[in-house]
Structure formats: structure tokens, C-alpha cells
């Protein structure tokens, strides 16, 4: 044994004895490991795990949504943070949702079915801005997280931008297009807001297809809000759903979601008229 090794062991023993440990061997092993040595057969400490879900209490990056991440801790806090970014006052709850209009009542009933677990099929919420689609989705997300069910809320425009940011040479390690898509598809329930607001281009169409293909393959419960109608009507001159997305995307949408067309007055406009 080299003198340097002997000196390291002697110093570790000295430190251990000075602390009067209950487990002398464990203390020596820990000190040697800190110095870069490892005894044959040395015991290794198991990583701290959550007693409820078995996931690691600490992980390098919760943003990767790894299966190792504790769903009761960091992951759940992050998912609530997504909702708080949209609704910092936490006013968008299902209990505060105005469902006096009949089409909105039907959508609320379906959302409550998702919360209770009685409904597995998703929802495609369609209608002009300000009809309560975002409120319903955020409230649904809060209810699900409150019951410790995994629900992720994403704005499609920002999600597409996040994927495009990975193309640069300075993108973060692990931040790949596929990693982001798989992270979104890892939830039990996925809430996608403002579908159709993303910039139309060949690259974006490819991202949207990959996203919906992953969601379909993962068999998530999908809830989507969009201002893009199925058919062109009075006062709308933009592209319809069939003009905006190809059949591959629309086919997956039809399989995963039931369509709900919500009507009524613009609630945002009414909120500013005081």
C-alpha cells in the first residue's frame, strides 16, 4: 500500500474516532469516499426516495419529467406553477366557473367526469375568445392536481417556441425536440391551450404532428382549447380546422377528443367594463 493511501486511511480513522460514531465502519467509508477512495465491498447509500410514490426526492432536472422524479414533490410543484403563471390569483377554479350557458354547462359536466375518473375521453373546446375555455382547463388542472393526479398545462404557442429554441447551438443539455415532446406526453391528462395560434410553417406543422402522435400513442386524456372553428361562419375569415391541420393530426384529434362548441358572451370584455 502506498504511503499516500496509508495516510488517507489514518486520517479517516482519526476523524471517525474523534466524532465517536455509532457506526465506525460507515463513517470511515464515507470519509474515504470523500477523499476519492473506495473499500472493496463498501456499502453505498441508497438515494433518498419518496415514501408515497417511490420516486427520487432529488433529481438533477425536474424539467425533463423523468420517471425518477418524485411526482409528489418537485414535479407537482412545477405543474401547479404552470397554472399559476396563467392564473396568479388562483381564481380559475371549477367552483367559480360560470356555467349558466347551456353549451358551457355540457363542457363543465364532461370536465367533472374527467376529474371523477368516469370519463376517459378528452375534450376539444371550440369557440371565440373569452368564452371560458382557459378558465375551464385551468380549473380542471387544479382539481386533478389537488387529487394528486398528474396533469400538465401547456400553451401551444409557447410550447412550439420552446421546441424551436432547442435548434440553437446554445440549447441546454437534454433539451431536445424529442425530450420535450415525450415530457408533455408523460402526463395522465394533458391540457393544451390556444391551439391554432402557433405560426403556420412546414417546421411547425412537423412539430404539431409529432406532438399529437406522441399524445395518441401514450393514450393520455387530452383537453384542447382553440378559437379555430370547424367551418367558416359569419365574422370569421381565417382558416378552418381542416384547412389548418392535415388529416393525420385531425384523425388523432377525433380519436382522442369529443368536440364541445362553447358559446355565450365575451367574458373578458365584460370584466373590463366597470
C-alpha angles and dihedrals in degrees: 000000000000120000090242090057092048091049092051092050092047092050091048091051090049092052093046094050091047090058094048093222125196090224107039095178093052091050093049092048091050093050093048092047089053088054092051099262129116126194118223108266092009114167116249122213114242115234115259110263134192112259091218106046103013093234123134114274089214127037134168096243127010088186089074089063090219118184086239092065115101107252091201094056131027097006094053092047089052093050091051087049090059090057093044090055089062096036109025092169090054091227096132101093130140089243091058094044115119105226098167092121113081097230090050090048090058092050092049091051091053091048090052088052089057090050093051092045093240092112122058100169118089133234135243106204110201129180145097120300119284099032095117102264095130092043090053093049095046091047090049090050092051092050092050095047089046087059090048093250118142111251126162124198119203135173106223094218093054092041092055090047090051090053091048090051089064090067092073123093091240097056116131124266110270092015097120128147091248093047092055093047092049090047091057092046092051094080126094090225123025121198114198117188130196098013107183096035092092117104113269113239139126091258094050092047088055092051092048092049092049090049095051092043090055092046091050093048091049091051092225123170101252126202116184133182121201140164091205109106127217091236134021111260141169114315095011121102102163129099118294124231092265091049094046099048132035125240093263091062095039092050091056090046092053091048095050103035143048113217120244118183107200120201138177136092126330102266094193091058092048091050091058095047101088 
